[in-house]
Amino acid sequence: MKCSHTLKIDGEYFYEILTGNKKAEFRKDDGHGFRRGEVIRLRETIWLNFDPAIGEKQIAKQLIHTRREALILITDVTIVNEIYKELPREPKFVMLSFDLISVIDLNKGIFLP
């Protein structure tokens, strides 16, 4: 299945997609030009804290891909800027409604919902 876009998503929101509690995603368009019928690969990411040096006062954060991905099918694209006229025309924000197609754990294989 050809994916039109690959995007990162935080682990807490990824979990909500898996459980069926999340059916839409608010996004900045960033030139993606999302369209109904496109498939998006959502890559689950988490932030890990690590101490780069012993005695370092500030803890650094590193974004890690968990190797879990969800394939979703866009069922509707709402351009939020067209609804809320007080928003500027750019950057463009969209609400993507979607259906879950499958979940991929690159360590274990493919799971269907």
N, C-alpha and C positions, 0 to 999 in steps of 0.2 A: 504494500500500500504506500503510495507516494504521499509524503507529508509536504504541505505547502509552507509550513513554518515550524521552527523548533524554538520553544520558549522555556525559560526557567520559571519554576514555581516553588514557593516555600513549602516545607514539609507539612505544616499544619493545614494548608489549603489543599495540598495533594491528598491528604488523608480524607478530607471532606468530600473530594471528588470520588474517591474509592468507595466511601460509604453511601454515596448517592445524595448526600445533603447539599452538595454544591453543583448547580446546573448552569451557572453563568460566571463570567469573569470580566471584571472591569480592567481595561488596559489602555495605556497610551499607545496610539497607533504606530508611531515611529516609522511611518512609511511602509508598513506591512501591507496595507490595502486589503484587510481581511474581507472575505466573501463567504456567503452562505454556501455550504457544500464542501468547503475546504477541510482538510484534515490537519490538525495541529498535534505536534509531539510536545508534551509537557514534561520537562525533566525535573524531577524532585531535587531540591537543593536544601542544604542545612548550613547554618553558620557554626563553625567550631572555634572555640576559644583556645588559644595556645600561648604559652609564654616563650617568646623568641630567644630570651637569654635569662639565665639565672640572675635574680636581683632586679630584673626589669620591672618598673613600676606599672607600665601600661600593658594590658593584655591585648594582643593582636587578635583579629578575627580572620578566618579564612572560609570562603565559600566552597563547599564540597558537594559534588554530584553524588547522590546515593546509589546510582545505577538502577534506579526505578524510574519508569516512564509511563505516561498514560497517553493513549491516542484518543483524541476527541474529534467529533464531527461538528462543525459549526452549523447550527440550525437557524440562527438569526444574528444579524449585526445591527445594533442600534448606535447611531452616531450621537453621542451625548451632547456635543456642542450644538446640534440642531434643535435639541429639546430645551436646553437651558441657554437662552439667548444671552444671558449675562456673562457666559464664558466666551473668551476670545475664540476666533476661528482656528487658531493654531496655538499650541499643539492640539491635535485632534485626539479625543478620547472616545473609546467605544465600549459598549457592553456586548460581550459575546455570549450568546446562549448556545449550549452544546449538549450532545449526547456522548456518553462514554462508549468507546468502541472496544478497547482492550487495555490491559495493563501489562507492561513488560518489566520483568526483573532480569536484568542482564546477567545476574549471577545464577538464576534458576530457570528462566524460560518465560513463555507467554501465558498469561491468565486472562480468561474472558470474564466479563462482569456477571 
